[in-house]
Amino acid sequence: MAQVRGVLSLGARPGDTAAVVSIPFLLALGSGAAHATWNALAKTPGRERAATWVALALSLVFAVFVAIVGLVVGDQPVTLALGHAPWVVVAGLGEAAYVYALGMAYARGDLGLTYAVSRATALVVVWPLSWLAFATAPSPLAALSTALVVAGTLLARRQGEGGARWHPGWTLLTGVAVAVYHTGYKGAVDGGASPVAAFVAALVLALPALFAVLGRDVRAQVPSLLRRPRLLVAGALCAASFLAMLVAMQGADSGRILGVRNSSVGFALLIALALGERPARTQWLGLAVLGLGIAGFGIDQSSL
């Protein structure tokens, strides 16, 4: 299968190795920015569970549109075979668990701390899953980078532990679910499924099951939320985030992609800064450590 590999030379000649950044790294970085933004937009006080479902449902609409445009304009085949089904089911179950747990966690906790802890948990869980599913062990640099990202994530929110609310059970389950859908998507794209096809198929499985368990009161909130512009934007960013992640996975393993994608914690803090929040010293230290971890994944060119 053709992999997504390439470089941006930033003015360097083709033979130069300086100032070279891999495309999967940039895709994962962009995916993190989009992911942090759609989560912030979906954090609708009192309606978090319905809002996260709406954002995911709208992302399915955008993904189908991308698939159609790719077929008509770009002549891009949408590949999905029966052999991809087990991986797609794993991804779909992970998506369903993720959105349900995320809505429950946001209903019981604040955005920043919930987001940071769930992303750190995903990093801890994804490496064992990647090893079990694909026999992929982290390189020493990738292991160090993962540790730096986890440390940076925790430091970035440590100042808020005294007053910020978060629900340990639902937040940790959110992180586990993230690692599960990463593993499912990685198996599907490695087997030859096109990223958009794997994403659409997983959501087709996840969304009806999620809607059924939301409850009548929560389901009643969906029609009004579908008309909110901020959730339309959240859906578009959700689709962009997942599709960029899946394309990046064609050229790197899921642990490294998730590690870079966890730059979303830093982006989330920047969004909070733009909204008027001012990070404390410990949070700035966390951002610096997180940046070191991201740089480590960028240097690890053997897999990214």
Backbone as CSV, one residue per row, in Angstrom:
resi,resn,N_x,N_y,N_z,CA_x,CA_y,CA_z,C_x,C_y,C_z
1,MET,0.838,-1.186,0.000,0.000,0.000,0.000,0.874,1.236,0.000
2,ALA,0.525,2.180,-0.800,1.273,3.423,-0.832,1.092,4.160,0.488
3,GLN,2.201,4.672,0.989,2.141,5.368,2.256,2.296,6.862,2.043
4,VAL,1.790,7.608,3.004,1.915,9.058,2.947,3.251,9.419,3.549
5,ARG,4.222,9.610,2.706,5.530,10.032,3.156,5.979,11.184,2.290
6,GLY,6.630,12.131,2.881,7.093,13.261,2.108,7.703,14.281,3.024
7,VAL,8.238,15.335,2.430,8.884,16.358,3.228,8.497,17.724,2.727
8,LEU,8.596,18.685,3.619,8.518,20.080,3.246,9.917,20.637,3.422
9,SER,10.560,21.022,2.342,11.960,21.401,2.432,12.159,22.851,2.839
10,LEU,11.090,23.660,2.794,11.173,25.034,3.264,12.340,25.780,2.633
11,GLY,12.486,25.617,1.307,13.519,26.339,0.591,14.801,25.555,0.431
12,ALA,14.915,24.397,1.091,16.125,23.604,0.960,16.108,22.824,-0.341
13,ARG,17.251,22.419,-0.779,17.338,21.601,-1.981,16.916,20.181,-1.664
14,PRO,16.508,19.407,-2.718,16.007,18.053,-2.465,16.964,17.176,-1.677
15,GLY,18.270,17.366,-1.834,19.217,16.502,-1.139,19.491,16.912,0.280
16,ASP,19.059,18.091,0.668,19.339,18.589,2.012,18.481,17.875,3.043
17,THR,19.023,17.694,4.230,18.246,17.093,5.328,17.857,18.125,6.370
18,ALA,18.432,19.317,6.267,18.079,20.365,7.226,16.707,20.927,6.900
19,ALA,16.048,21.413,7.898,14.746,22.076,7.753,13.725,21.192,7.059
20,VAL,13.802,19.888,7.341,12.885,18.936,6.730,11.888,18.456,7.770
21,VAL,10.610,18.526,7.459,9.559,18.110,8.371,8.677,17.104,7.646
22,SER,8.377,15.984,8.291,7.583,14.968,7.609,6.120,15.372,7.536
23,ILE,5.476,14.954,6.470,4.063,15.274,6.265,3.175,14.651,7.345
24,PRO,3.377,13.360,7.731,2.551,12.830,8.826,2.654,13.649,10.109
25,PHE,3.851,14.173,10.416,4.019,15.009,11.605,3.150,16.261,11.501
26,LEU,3.175,16.928,10.348,2.392,18.145,10.170,0.892,17.846,10.198
27,LEU,0.499,16.734,9.603,-0.912,16.355,9.625,-1.384,16.097,11.055
28,ALA,-0.561,15.381,11.831,-0.931,15.099,13.219,-0.991,16.381,14.039
29,LEU,-0.076,17.311,13.762,-0.078,18.589,14.464,-1.352,19.380,14.140
30,GLY,-1.699,19.441,12.842,-2.935,20.124,12.449,-4.164,19.451,13.005
31,SER,-4.125,18.114,13.067,-5.228,17.365,13.641,-5.441,17.738,15.103
32,GLY,-4.336,17.923,15.828,-4.443,18.309,17.227,-5.089,19.671,17.407
33,ALA,-4.706,20.634,16.552,-5.287,21.976,16.640,-6.785,21.935,16.369
34,ALA,-7.185,21.197,15.314,-8.604,21.095,14.986,-9.372,20.376,16.090
35,HIS,-8.744,19.356,16.686,-9.415,18.582,17.728,-9.675,19.433,18.963
36,ALA,-8.679,20.203,19.382,-8.869,21.060,20.549,-9.976,22.072,20.318
37,THR,-10.033,22.601,19.097,-11.024,23.638,18.797,-12.437,23.070,18.782
38,TRP,-12.624,21.888,18.166,-13.995,21.356,18.123,-14.463,20.934,19.510
39,ASN,-13.550,20.463,20.348,-13.931,20.136,21.718,-14.366,21.375,22.476
40,ALA,-13.635,22.477,22.289,-14.004,23.726,22.964,-15.368,24.222,22.495
41,LEU,-15.644,24.090,21.197,-16.933,24.536,20.662,-18.080,23.650,21.139
42,ALA,-17.805,22.358,21.335,-18.855,21.423,21.757,-19.121,21.465,23.253
43,LYS,-18.282,22.145,24.008,-18.486,22.258,25.464,-19.576,23.293,25.708
44,THR,-20.820,22.833,25.576,-21.997,23.688,25.719,-22.618,23.428,27.088
45,PRO,-22.514,24.361,28.023,-22.985,24.119,29.401,-24.422,23.611,29.458
46,GLY,-24.598,22.482,30.154,-25.918,21.896,30.329,-26.364,20.987,29.197
47,ARG,-25.640,21.046,28.071,-26.027,20.225,26.913,-24.813,19.526,26.299
48,GLU,-23.854,19.186,27.129,-22.605,18.606,26.629,-22.817,17.274,25.911
49,ARG,-23.677,16.419,26.460,-23.856,15.087,25.878,-24.489,15.173,24.494
50,ALA,-25.502,16.026,24.358,-26.127,16.191,23.052,-25.192,16.896,22.080
51,ALA,-24.425,17.873,22.570,-23.552,18.653,21.696,-22.434,17.803,21.113
52,THR,-21.856,16.901,21.898,-20.799,16.049,21.364,-21.358,15.092,20.308
53,TRP,-22.578,14.602,20.511,-23.196,13.737,19.497,-23.459,14.528,18.217
54,VAL,-23.968,15.735,18.347,-24.258,16.565,17.174,-22.975,16.858,16.398
55,ALA,-21.893,17.190,17.112,-20.629,17.476,16.438,-20.148,16.259,15.649
56,LEU,-20.271,15.074,16.231,-19.845,13.862,15.530,-20.755,13.573,14.339
57,ALA,-22.069,13.779,14.508,-23.006,13.541,13.410,-22.728,14.493,12.244
58,LEU,-22.473,15.754,12.542,-22.162,16.712,11.485,-20.828,16.395,10.822
59,SER,-19.900,15.844,11.589,-18.617,15.464,10.994,-18.808,14.343,9.974
60,LEU,-19.784,13.465,10.200,-20.095,12.420,9.226,-20.573,13.037,7.915
61,VAL,-21.418,14.060,8.004,-21.904,14.747,6.799,-20.734,15.338,6.020
62,PHE,-19.827,16.003,6.720,-18.674,16.605,6.054,-17.766,15.538,5.453
63,ALA,-17.587,14.422,6.149,-16.732,13.358,5.634,-17.312,12.750,4.358
64,VAL,-18.626,12.563,4.319,-19.267,12.051,3.101,-19.065,13.038,1.952
65,PHE,-19.182,14.326,2.252,-18.952,15.354,1.228,-17.523,15.274,0.702
66,VAL,-16.547,15.101,1.602,-15.147,14.975,1.182,-14.967,13.761,0.278
67,ALA,-15.619,12.651,0.634,-15.511,11.442,-0.180,-16.078,11.663,-1.581
68,ILE,-17.219,12.336,-1.664,-17.843,12.593,-2.962,-16.969,13.507,-3.814
69,VAL,-16.441,14.565,-3.205,-15.562,15.477,-3.937,-14.314,14.748,-4.422
70,GLY,-13.758,13.892,-3.568,-12.578,13.133,-3.958,-12.835,12.231,-5.138
71,LEU,-14.023,11.639,-5.187,-14.372,10.763,-6.306,-14.598,11.543,-7.594
72,VAL,-15.326,12.647,-7.486,-15.734,13.388,-8.682,-14.616,14.267,-9.225
73,VAL,-13.962,14.983,-8.327,-12.959,15.962,-8.766,-11.563,15.368,-8.803
74,GLY,-11.191,14.681,-7.733,-9.826,14.197,-7.639,-9.612,12.778,-8.083
75,ASP,-10.674,12.094,-8.488,-10.573,10.700,-8.910,-9.894,9.849,-7.834
76,GLN,-10.285,10.087,-6.577,-9.724,9.349,-5.454,-10.648,8.195,-5.080
77,PRO,-10.209,6.954,-5.205,-11.074,5.818,-4.881,-11.370,5.737,-3.386
78,VAL,-12.580,5.314,-3.058,-12.978,5.073,-1.672,-12.922,3.572,-1.445
79,THR,-11.901,3.130,-0.745,-11.628,1.703,-0.605,-12.041,1.205,0.770
80,LEU,-12.910,0.194,0.778,-13.312,-0.463,2.017,-13.780,-1.863,1.671
81,ALA,-13.142,-2.862,2.259,-13.443,-4.255,1.952,-13.898,-4.986,3.207
82,LEU,-14.441,-6.187,3.015,-14.932,-6.982,4.138,-13.819,-7.284,5.133
83,GLY,-12.594,-7.427,4.628,-11.473,-7.706,5.510,-11.155,-6.587,6.479
84,HIS,-11.642,-5.370,6.166,-11.415,-4.234,7.058,-12.439,-4.186,8.198
85,ALA,-13.490,-5.005,8.104,-14.612,-4.914,9.042,-14.205,-5.026,10.515
86,PRO,-13.346,-5.993,10.903,-13.007,-6.085,12.337,-12.376,-4.804,12.880
87,TRP,-11.500,-4.197,12.080,-10.849,-2.963,12.524,-11.845,-1.808,12.570
88,VAL,-12.734,-1.755,11.598,-13.741,-0.695,11.579,-14.679,-0.827,12.778
89,VAL,-15.020,-2.060,13.137,-15.874,-2.282,14.312,-15.165,-1.802,15.583
90,VAL,-13.864,-2.110,15.704,-13.094,-1.635,16.858,-13.097,-0.106,16.901
91,ALA,-12.875,0.516,15.731,-12.884,1.977,15.665,-14.260,2.538,16.011
92,GLY,-15.317,1.904,15.493,-16.671,2.363,15.776,-17.029,2.250,17.246
93,LEU,-16.652,1.127,17.860,-16.902,0.962,19.298,-16.116,1.994,20.100
94,GLY,-14.877,2.235,19.671,-14.073,3.244,20.346,-14.673,4.632,20.223
95,GLU,-15.160,4.955,19.021,-15.803,6.261,18.806,-17.049,6.409,19.685
96,ALA,-17.858,5.364,19.724,-19.082,5.420,20.531,-18.749,5.617,22.005
97,ALA,-17.789,4.831,22.499,-17.392,4.960,23.901,-16.772,6.321,24.169
98,TYR,-15.993,6.815,23.202,-15.332,8.108,23.363,-16.337,9.253,23.487
99,VAL,-17.264,9.333,22.553,-18.203,10.450,22.556,-19.143,10.368,23.762
100,TYR,-19.559,9.153,24.120,-20.432,9.016,25.290,-19.690,9.433,26.557
101,ALA,-18.473,8.884,26.738,-17.705,9.207,27.939,-17.314,10.685,27.962
102,LEU,-16.981,11.234,26.797,-16.602,12.645,26.724,-17.761,13.545,27.148
103,GLY,-18.960,13.246,26.651,-20.124,14.029,27.043,-20.388,13.936,28.537
104,MET,-20.261,12.736,29.092,-20.477,12.559,30.534,-19.407,13.295,31.339
105,ALA,-18.152,13.246,30.861,-17.068,13.909,31.572,-17.221,15.426,31.528
106,TYR,-17.594,15.960,30.350,-17.778,17.406,30.239,-18.983,17.890,31.045
107,ALA,-19.982,17.040,31.191,-21.141,17.421,32.005,-20.799,17.488,33.488
108,ARG,-19.704,16.855,33.878,-19.332,16.792,35.290,-18.023,17.510,35.605
109,GLY,-17.372,18.061,34.587,-16.078,18.686,34.837,-15.795,19.826,33.886
110,ASP,-14.703,20.518,34.140,-14.299,21.648,33.321,-13.556,21.168,32.076
111,LEU,-13.555,22.015,31.062,-12.968,21.658,29.772,-11.480,21.342,29.878
112,GLY,-10.704,22.259,30.449,-9.258,22.124,30.402,-8.732,20.887,31.093
113,LEU,-9.119,20.682,32.339,-8.617,19.550,33.102,-9.124,18.229,32.539
114,THR,-10.390,18.189,32.152,-10.944,16.973,31.556,-10.203,16.618,30.273
115,TYR,-9.978,17.618,29.433,-9.291,17.382,28.153,-7.867,16.890,28.380
116,ALA,-7.124,17.572,29.277,-5.724,17.233,29.491,-5.560,15.817,30.046
117,VAL,-6.342,15.466,31.052,-6.204,14.146,31.679,-6.603,13.036,30.714
118,SER,-7.665,13.253,29.933,-8.098,12.211,28.992,-7.048,11.982,27.912
119,ARG,-6.425,13.063,27.411,-5.407,12.896,26.370,-4.167,12.209,26.937
120,ALA,-3.780,12.536,28.163,-2.633,11.870,28.773,-2.913,10.380,28.965
121,THR,-4.128,10.057,29.375,-4.503,8.651,29.547,-4.412,7.891,28.235
122,ALA,-4.855,8.519,27.148,-4.794,7.872,25.831,-3.365,7.524,25.463
123,LEU,-2.419,8.416,25.751,-1.020,8.144,25.430,-0.474,6.963,26.211
124,VAL,-0.887,6.844,27.458,-0.420,5.731,28.283,-0.952,4.394,27.750
125,VAL,-2.193,4.401,27.266,-2.856,3.162,26.852,-2.506,2.756,25.420
126,VAL,-2.224,3.707,24.528,-2.097,3.374,23.113,-0.867,2.519,22.815
127,TRP,0.225,2.709,23.561,1.415,1.917,23.262,1.208,0.424,23.517
128,PRO,0.626,0.004,24.668,0.349,-1.437,24.835,-0.593,-1.987,23.761
129,LEU,-1.614,-1.210,23.384,-2.523,-1.669,22.334,-1.801,-1.796,21.004
130,SER,-0.925,-0.838,20.686,-0.166,-0.882,19.446,0.777,-2.083,19.431
131,TRP,1.345,-2.394,20.580,2.240,-3.553,20.662,1.454,-4.851,20.493
132,LEU,0.281,-4.944,21.111,-0.529,-6.154,20.999,-1.080,-6.346,19.590
133,ALA,-1.517,-5.256,18.958,-2.166,-5.370,17.648,-1.181,-5.426,16.498
134,PHE,-0.071,-4.696,16.591,0.823,-4.557,15.443,2.271,-4.892,15.749
135,ALA,2.555,-5.367,16.978,3.928,-5.658,17.399,4.824,-4.442,17.210
136,THR,4.287,-3.275,17.510,5.015,-2.020,17.351,5.501,-1.549,18.713
137,ALA,6.811,-1.605,18.900,7.386,-1.133,20.149,7.916,0.282,19.949
138,PRO,7.831,1.116,20.968,8.339,2.479,20.806,9.861,2.504,20.730
139,SER,10.411,3.363,19.878,11.847,3.603,19.880,12.192,4.351,21.164
140,PRO,13.470,4.335,21.565,13.824,5.080,22.780,13.416,6.550,22.710
141,LEU,13.600,7.181,21.551,13.225,8.587,21.420,11.716,8.759,21.494
142,ALA,10.963,7.839,20.863,9.509,7.917,20.922,9.003,7.700,22.342
143,ALA,9.656,6.780,23.072,9.260,6.541,24.461,9.535,7.778,25.313
144,LEU,10.702,8.403,25.095,11.022,9.624,25.826,10.050,10.745,25.466
145,SER,9.723,10.846,24.172,8.793,11.891,23.728,7.413,11.684,24.327
146,THR,6.982,10.416,24.403,5.694,10.119,25.024,5.702,10.548,26.495
147,ALA,6.795,10.243,27.189,6.890,10.634,28.599,6.845,12.154,28.746
148,LEU,7.514,12.864,27.837,7.504,14.323,27.891,6.113,14.880,27.631
149,VAL,5.390,14.279,26.662,4.037,14.746,26.363,3.118,14.503,27.554
150,VAL,3.242,13.329,28.175,2.424,13.033,29.355,2.751,14.014,30.481
151,ALA,4.054,14.221,30.735,4.451,15.139,31.801,3.978,16.560,31.506
152,GLY,4.138,16.980,30.261,3.699,18.316,29.895,2.204,18.488,30.026
153,THR,1.459,17.445,29.651,0.004,17.483,29.773,-0.416,17.666,31.228
154,LEU,0.210,16.906,32.104,-0.155,16.990,33.518,0.294,18.312,34.135
155,LEU,1.487,18.764,33.783,1.966,20.036,34.309,1.106,21.202,33.835
156,ALA,0.610,21.093,32.599,-0.166,22.192,32.030,-1.450,22.449,32.806
157,ARG,-1.951,21.441,33.499,-3.195,21.629,34.244,-3.006,21.511,35.757
158,ARG,-1.784,21.303,36.194,-1.592,21.044,37.623,-2.040,22.211,38.492
159,GLN,-1.848,23.425,38.023,-2.218,24.599,38.811,-3.711,24.633,39.102
160,GLY,-4.508,24.029,38.222,-5.953,24.077,38.389,-6.538,22.925,39.174
161,GLU,-5.701,22.018,39.689,-6.232,20.842,40.375,-7.032,21.203,41.624
162,GLY,-6.681,22.312,42.271,-7.378,22.653,43.490,-8.812,23.090,43.257
163,GLY,-9.081,23.807,42.161,-10.412,24.339,41.948,-11.149,23.781,40.756
164,ALA,-10.423,23.294,39.749,-11.072,22.778,38.547,-11.734,21.430,38.834
165,ARG,-12.881,21.220,38.203,-13.610,19.971,38.419,-13.291,18.988,37.299
166,TRP,-13.144,17.727,37.668,-13.090,16.671,36.661,-13.522,15.367,37.300
167,HIS,-14.140,14.520,36.494,-14.657,13.248,36.995,-13.670,12.149,36.608
168,PRO,-12.966,11.560,37.583,-11.922,10.589,37.249,-12.399,9.426,36.381
169,GLY,-13.529,8.820,36.734,-13.991,7.646,35.995,-14.269,7.941,34.528
170,TRP,-15.120,8.931,34.252,-15.478,9.234,32.871,-14.314,9.826,32.091
171,THR,-13.465,10.595,32.754,-12.324,11.194,32.074,-11.313,10.126,31.665
172,LEU,-11.014,9.200,32.566,-10.081,8.124,32.238,-10.652,7.201,31.170
173,LEU,-11.958,6.934,31.229,-12.587,6.108,30.204,-12.523,6.790,28.838
174,THR,-12.650,8.104,28.818,-12.507,8.841,27.569,-11.137,8.595,26.952
175,GLY,-10.097,8.654,27.766,-8.748,8.411,27.268,-8.555,7.003,26.746
176,VAL,-9.086,6.011,27.455,-8.992,4.623,26.985,-9.688,4.468,25.638
177,ALA,-10.860,5.090,25.498,-11.607,4.999,24.240,-10.842,5.633,23.088
178,VAL,-10.136,6.732,23.352,-9.314,7.363,22.318,-8.264,6.378,21.816
179,ALA,-7.588,5.697,22.733,-6.570,4.717,22.345,-7.185,3.572,21.540
180,VAL,-8.401,3.165,21.890,-9.062,2.069,21.181,-9.387,2.467,19.745
181,TYR,-9.983,3.664,19.536,-10.325,4.000,18.156,-9.076,4.284,17.325
182,HIS,-8.018,4.801,17.946,-6.753,4.954,17.215,-6.272,3.609,16.694
183,THR,-6.330,2.580,17.537,-5.874,1.253,17.145,-6.737,0.685,16.020
184,GLY,-8.052,0.854,16.126,-8.938,0.361,15.076,-8.700,1.048,13.752
185,TYR,-8.581,2.369,13.768,-8.332,3.105,12.533,-6.989,2.724,11.920
186,LYS,-5.972,2.554,12.754,-4.654,2.180,12.249,-4.712,0.826,11.541
187,GLY,-5.417,-0.152,12.136,-5.558,-1.452,11.500,-6.275,-1.369,10.170
188,ALA,-7.291,-0.517,10.083,-8.053,-0.387,8.840,-7.215,0.239,7.728
189,VAL,-6.538,1.346,8.022,-5.764,2.011,6.962,-4.536,1.197,6.592
190,ASP,-3.947,0.474,7.542,-2.836,-0.401,7.204,-3.281,-1.542,6.287
191,GLY,-4.529,-1.950,6.436,-5.059,-3.019,5.596,-5.511,-2.544,4.226
192,GLY,-5.406,-1.254,3.951,-5.742,-0.731,2.627,-7.011,0.077,2.551
193,ALA,-7.718,0.237,3.653,-8.931,1.061,3.635,-8.546,2.523,3.465
194,SER,-9.310,3.252,2.653,-9.053,4.682,2.522,-9.504,5.378,3.806
195,PRO,-8.781,6.423,4.227,-9.110,7.083,5.500,-10.555,7.537,5.599
196,VAL,-11.082,8.166,4.557,-12.446,8.687,4.633,-13.456,7.551,4.731
197,ALA,-13.192,6.431,4.053,-14.103,5.294,4.112,-14.111,4.674,5.508
198,ALA,-12.933,4.544,6.125,-12.852,3.981,7.472,-13.578,4.871,8.474
199,PHE,-13.414,6.182,8.333,-14.056,7.125,9.248,-15.574,7.084,9.100
200,VAL,-16.048,7.128,7.872,-17.500,7.117,7.636,-18.114,5.821,8.159
201,ALA,-17.476,4.691,7.865,-18.022,3.403,8.300,-18.067,3.304,9.820
202,ALA,-17.017,3.794,10.492,-17.000,3.743,11.956,-18.117,4.599,12.550
203,LEU,-18.350,5.778,11.955,-19.399,6.655,12.483,-20.790,6.094,12.199
204,VAL,-20.960,5.438,11.072,-22.248,4.818,10.765,-22.592,3.768,11.823
205,LEU,-21.571,3.099,12.345,-21.792,2.137,13.426,-22.021,2.828,14.771
206,ALA,-21.262,3.886,15.020,-21.266,4.492,16.349,-22.473,5.389,16.616
207,LEU,-22.861,6.202,15.633,-23.869,7.237,15.880,-25.243,6.692,16.275
208,PRO,-25.795,5.680,15.596,-27.106,5.178,16.022,-27.098,4.600,17.435
209,ALA,-26.022,3.860,17.762,-25.933,3.285,19.106,-25.850,4.387,20.156
210,LEU,-25.076,5.433,19.855,-24.970,6.559,20.782,-26.308,7.257,20.983
211,PHE,-27.005,7.476,19.883,-28.287,8.178,19.955,-29.280,7.399,20.809
212,ALA,-29.234,6.083,20.697,-30.173,5.243,21.442,-29.950,5.322,22.951
213,VAL,-28.691,5.508,23.364,-28.407,5.499,24.805,-28.341,6.900,25.407
214,LEU,-28.569,7.936,24.614,-28.495,9.300,25.141,-29.604,9.592,26.151
215,GLY,-30.748,8.990,25.960,-31.879,9.291,26.829,-32.804,10.301,26.180
216,ARG,-34.091,10.241,26.530,-35.089,11.077,25.874,-34.826,12.562,26.064
217,ASP,-34.478,12.969,27.272,-34.251,14.390,27.547,-33.074,14.939,26.737
218,VAL,-32.007,14.143,26.631,-30.831,14.581,25.880,-31.133,14.595,24.384
219,ARG,-31.839,13.573,23.914,-32.186,13.531,22.478,-33.046,14.730,22.093
220,ALA,-33.872,15.223,23.009,-34.729,16.372,22.716,-33.927,17.647,22.476
221,GLN,-32.688,17.689,22.926,-31.848,18.865,22.729,-31.198,18.899,21.342
222,VAL,-31.184,17.770,20.651,-30.447,17.660,19.387,-30.967,18.598,18.301
223,PRO,-32.287,18.678,18.025,-32.747,19.531,16.916,-32.297,20.987,17.025
224,SER,-32.376,21.566,18.212,-31.967,22.969,18.353,-30.460,23.124,18.202
225,LEU,-29.701,22.139,18.655,-28.248,22.212,18.542,-27.783,22.071,17.097
226,LEU,-28.529,21.328,16.305,-28.174,21.170,14.890,-28.210,22.491,14.139
227,ARG,-28.958,23.462,14.669,-29.076,24.768,14.002,-28.067,25.789,14.513
228,ARG,-27.214,25.395,15.456,-26.253,26.341,16.014,-24.993,26.400,15.152
229,PRO,-24.611,27.592,14.673,-23.428,27.718,13.813,-22.150,27.184,14.446
230,ARG,-21.995,27.367,15.765,-20.763,26.918,16.406,-20.611,25.401,16.320
231,LEU,-21.726,24.671,16.357,-21.634,23.216,16.243,-21.446,22.782,14.801
232,LEU,-21.906,23.587,13.851,-21.598,23.319,12.450,-20.089,23.412,12.233
233,VAL,-19.477,24.439,12.803,-18.023,24.587,12.719,-17.336,23.449,13.463
234,ALA,-17.881,23.079,14.630,-17.304,21.977,15.404,-17.330,20.682,14.597
235,GLY,-18.440,20.432,13.883,-18.529,19.227,13.055,-17.498,19.217,11.947
236,ALA,-17.301,20.364,11.287,-16.309,20.454,10.213,-14.901,20.220,10.752
237,LEU,-14.607,20.810,11.910,-13.284,20.636,12.507,-13.085,19.211,13.012
238,CYS,-14.147,18.607,13.526,-14.067,17.212,13.962,-13.704,16.305,12.795
239,ALA,-14.379,16.503,11.654,-14.079,15.708,10.459,-12.648,15.948,9.997
240,ALA,-12.238,17.218,9.951,-10.881,17.543,9.510,-9.842,16.912,10.433
241,SER,-10.115,16.945,11.732,-9.183,16.385,12.702,-8.999,14.884,12.506
242,PHE,-10.117,14.160,12.389,-10.020,12.710,12.252,-9.436,12.305,10.905
243,LEU,-9.820,12.982,9.830,-9.300,12.617,8.513,-7.806,12.894,8.417
244,ALA,-7.356,14.017,8.968,-5.920,14.307,8.968,-5.165,13.251,9.772
245,MET,-5.734,12.839,10.897,-5.112,11.796,11.708,-4.991,10.486,10.930
246,LEU,-6.053,10.118,10.215,-6.055,8.847,9.491,-5.066,8.865,8.336
247,VAL,-4.976,9.974,7.624,-4.001,10.073,6.545,-2.586,9.985,7.121
248,ALA,-2.352,10.635,8.257,-1.041,10.579,8.900,-0.689,9.149,9.299
249,MET,-1.681,8.371,9.713,-1.433,6.998,10.135,-0.955,6.105,8.993
250,GLN,-1.187,6.522,7.749,-0.689,5.743,6.628,0.832,5.780,6.543
251,GLY,1.451,6.723,7.245,2.903,6.845,7.176,3.588,6.718,8.520
252,ALA,2.850,6.363,9.587,3.467,6.243,10.907,2.558,5.412,11.799
253,ASP,3.115,4.912,12.918,2.286,4.086,13.799,1.434,4.948,14.726
254,SER,0.424,4.312,15.303,-0.601,5.059,16.028,-0.064,5.737,17.283
255,GLY,0.926,5.121,17.956,1.463,5.725,19.161,2.139,7.049,18.886
256,ARG,2.931,7.107,17.834,3.634,8.344,17.510,2.662,9.415,17.018
257,ILE,1.680,9.001,16.211,0.698,9.975,15.732,-0.098,10.543,16.898
258,LEU,-0.502,9.682,17.833,-1.254,10.166,18.993,-0.399,11.087,19.846
259,GLY,0.900,10.770,19.937,1.779,11.626,20.715,1.846,13.036,20.162
260,VAL,2.014,13.159,18.848,2.048,14.485,18.230,0.673,15.137,18.303
261,ARG,-0.372,14.344,18.083,-1.727,14.889,18.092,-2.092,15.452,19.467
262,ASN,-1.397,14.974,20.500,-1.674,15.498,21.833,-1.152,16.911,22.034
263,SER,-0.563,17.470,20.988,-0.301,18.905,21.003,-1.607,19.677,21.176
264,SER,-2.729,18.979,20.975,-4.038,19.610,21.147,-4.204,20.195,22.545
265,VAL,-3.521,19.618,23.539,-3.607,20.179,24.890,-3.011,21.584,24.906
266,GLY,-1.878,21.748,24.223,-1.285,23.075,24.127,-2.178,24.038,23.376
267,PHE,-2.770,23.558,22.282,-3.691,24.410,21.528,-4.895,24.798,22.377
268,ALA,-5.373,23.846,23.190,-6.519,24.143,24.047,-6.182,25.250,25.042
269,LEU,-4.967,25.227,25.576,-4.559,26.292,26.490,-4.436,27.626,25.763
270,LEU,-3.967,27.599,24.524,-3.885,28.837,23.745,-5.278,29.401,23.473
271,ILE,-6.232,28.498,23.214,-7.618,28.947,23.029,-8.131,29.586,24.311
272,ALA,-7.823,28.952,25.442,-8.236,29.513,26.733,-7.607,30.884,26.949
273,LEU,-6.349,31.041,26.530,-5.677,32.338,26.654,-6.391,33.395,25.820
274,ALA,-6.781,33.013,24.605,-7.494,33.950,23.731,-8.854,34.325,24.307
275,LEU,-9.432,33.422,25.106,-10.737,33.686,25.712,-10.631,34.454,27.025
276,GLY,-9.405,34.776,27.412,-9.245,35.589,28.609,-8.566,34.898,29.776
277,GLU,-8.322,33.597,29.686,-7.632,32.901,30.763,-6.138,33.192,30.684
278,ARG,-5.478,33.223,31.835,-4.050,33.475,31.882,-3.354,32.313,32.570
279,PRO,-2.604,31.493,31.812,-1.930,30.333,32.418,-0.967,30.739,33.525
280,ALA,-0.898,29.930,34.550,0.048,30.145,35.639,1.423,29.639,35.230
281,ARG,2.416,29.856,36.092,3.786,29.459,35.745,3.895,27.973,35.464
282,THR,3.231,27.180,36.267,3.294,25.731,36.066,2.707,25.342,34.720
283,GLN,1.657,26.025,34.293,1.050,25.718,33.007,1.968,26.100,31.848
284,TRP,2.661,27.217,31.981,3.628,27.577,30.941,4.758,26.560,30.876
285,LEU,5.186,26.080,32.048,6.198,25.025,32.079,5.680,23.771,31.371
286,GLY,4.404,23.440,31.612,3.806,22.290,30.941,3.808,22.446,29.436
287,LEU,3.494,23.641,28.953,3.524,23.890,27.514,4.922,23.710,26.948
288,ALA,5.930,24.148,27.702,7.307,24.000,27.231,7.709,22.527,27.149
289,VAL,7.355,21.750,28.185,7.670,20.319,28.186,6.911,19.605,27.072
290,LEU,5.656,19.981,26.882,4.857,19.406,25.796,5.511,19.693,24.451
291,GLY,6.005,20.914,24.276,6.683,21.262,23.034,7.924,20.429,22.793
292,LEU,8.666,20.125,23.860,9.833,19.263,23.719,9.431,17.863,23.248
293,GLY,8.315,17.357,23.794,7.840,16.042,23.362,7.443,16.027,21.906
294,ILE,6.747,17.066,21.472,6.350,17.158,20.064,7.577,17.235,19.173
295,ALA,8.583,18.022,19.592,9.816,18.117,18.813,10.503,16.758,18.713
296,GLY,10.446,15.987,19.797,11.042,14.654,19.762,10.404,13.764,18.729
297,PHE,9.074,13.803,18.610,8.403,13.018,17.583,8.775,13.518,16.193
298,GLY,8.984,14.818,16.049,9.386,15.359,14.765,10.764,14.900,14.342
299,ILE,11.673,14.755,15.326,13.028,14.294,15.036,13.039,12.821,14.698
300,ASP,12.108,12.052,15.254,12.064,10.605,15.053,11.601,10.301,13.626
301,GLN,12.439,10.617,12.638,12.053,10.502,11.236,11.949,9.067,10.757
302,SER,12.440,8.099,11.558,12.360,6.712,11.110,10.932,6.239,10.974
303,SER,10.002,6.845,11.756,8.620,6.395,11.685,7.648,7.517,11.323
304,LEU,8.063,8.749,11.459,7.220,9.857,11.094,7.774,10.530,9.853
